[in-house]
Amino acid sequence: MAKIQEQVVRRFEELANQAQQIPLINQGDITIHASHQQFYAWATSALNAIQGVFGKDSPHYTRFEAELSRISNNNVCQELLDSFRGIFLGAKSDV
């Protein structure tokens, strides 16, 4: 059982690091958003990890999924990206 816990902790650490590496792209003078490809790759893995550890009824999962539903036109602004990172870090700290 300890080996599984170590793997979970390691995976959450990897995903936390990946979240910090998602680049913000400036399009025009004002519009800044996360790279779509990197964000969705990370968000899918993060949601899967949260579900695997806490389940779909957990506050972490439901909040993360609610934030996903707020995304419009696939654009994730910096504030929304920070929200996702915060939710994930909350889940990570509870692991």
Helices and strands as residue ranges (DSSP letters): H 2-21, E 24-27, E 31-34, H 36-54, H 59-69, H 78-94
